[in-house]
Amino acid sequence: MLEVGLDIQKIRKDFPILQREVNGKPLVYLDNAATSQTPQQVIDVIVDYYHRYNANIHRGVHTLSQEATDAYEAARGTIQKHFNIAKAHEVILTSGTTHSINLVASGFTSLLKEGDEILVSAMEHHSNIVPWQMLCERTGGVLKVIPMNENGELVMTEFHNLLSDKTKLVFCNHVSNALGTVNPIAEIIEASHKAGAAVLVDGAQAAAHIKADMQALDVDFYTASAHKMCGPTGVGMLYGKEEWLTKLPPYQGGGEMIAEVTFEKTTYADLPHKFEAGTPNICGGIAFGAALDYLNGIGMETIVQYEEELLNYATEQLLAIDVLKIYGTAEHKTSVISFNIEGIHPYDIGTILDKLGIAVRTGHHCAQPIMDFYGIPGTVRASFSFYNTKEEVDVLVAGVKRARNMLL
Amino acid sequence: MTIAEIQEEIVDEFSMFDDWMQRYEYMIELGKSLPLIEEQYKTEDNIIKGCQSKVWVHAELDDEKLVFTADSDAIITKGIIAILIRAFSNQRPQDIIDANTEFIDEIGLKEHLSPTRANGLVSMIKQLKLYAVAYQTQLN
């Protein structure tokens, strides 16, 4: 029995999509690491925006524009509070983590010189590898990789060996999307700062499962995507320390990000607008705030505890299946299980599970270096959220057994 | 047999099954009869892009007819390519170019026809037809 005091059936009613059927079976949604589902409370906020106060923000004198601006800035405040960020203008609203990372990578073009070193962890999502490779191509910087071990944990002694006075930047995800590993970012941040390097933590996978405190972590940059936190797609945030955001040049030119424009010279707007060129995803930003309110209404601590129980139960049940192997057995994990059955391609298992109404992810999960490390084409990944149940884990386990019997 | 006749035959076979599970099991069975590609042709160049699993296809002209061999590391994908090859192999390139593929819909695999589907059935059909176009040009 799950022991955390969470009324799951009541929570599930908040998510209309969980009531639907797929291929004639009740949907069992276990692809939360790719995108989470949206509760009615957030959907209502989106609908209300278009019903009542859809308008462009920051520039209008009329009532609708003012209301939209107030709601958008209130959402920024909610994000600031959620991540315990010192100043509201250190919250840059972006289209999501990929945008956030590219913004920082682009900005560092002018700050990096040939021979400067960048450390990146071996378990990054492609979105936290490619922008840095591109940055190195532009600047002559050198990308070095913090290796991982069989359990899917970073080899921290190697990390400390790689750190030197040449290191200018360190990038690491808080949680690995493919393996679920929670990385020791506090240790990474502290050591990097001692070496004089700035740290960007990709929080896309962590944000829905761990409440990250920016001031306590003392991290330089942190990213998150709303759609992995019960919010809509196409919106996310970049946290940056004021001193860094001031140093970085603007990412895109356009409206909103300027103070004054003449054909001779443009002066840029203050933070955060310097990095928010053009009309943003206004509705998305407001809904992002509503999603955080929803999560905090349940309580992040309760969510963390419940998901841990779910993870432990699912791990135990899946491991009971013959020839099933779990990739990513780190001591600290969020509710992600990547697995394979010997002799069966993950794609085949995913296809059969879909027929049974079970949504999982198959493939390399945009983390090919991890798959290369294990020498596999990919995995089946089941990722759980607080609205999943023990009964759904049972459906998954039965589905995997059925797929195995069909395919072996 | 013409492509249309073979397709009709496949549709007939699949019509015996009333649920998806039997259809998939049969497809897996068909995968086992796939004319396998020779190891030397299992190269990067012969991999069909757009599939989550690996699919290799090789084509050879034999007496003005195109003969396909293939393989895949995923068993369901192997079944799908086996069905396509059964319909298109040993046919004249021009007939392959002209053939329609509606029978896929009729055997209950319509969901695999979406161009964004990870198994890349659409990519497979496109690749077989591209081979046909290339060899037809050669024949002309």
Interface residues (C-beta under 8 A of the other chain):
Chain A: N23 I344 H345 Y347 D348 T351 I352 K355 T362 G363 P377 G378 M406 L407
Chain B: W20 M21 Y24 E25 I28 Q52 S53 K54 D73 A74 I75 I76 T77 A118 N119
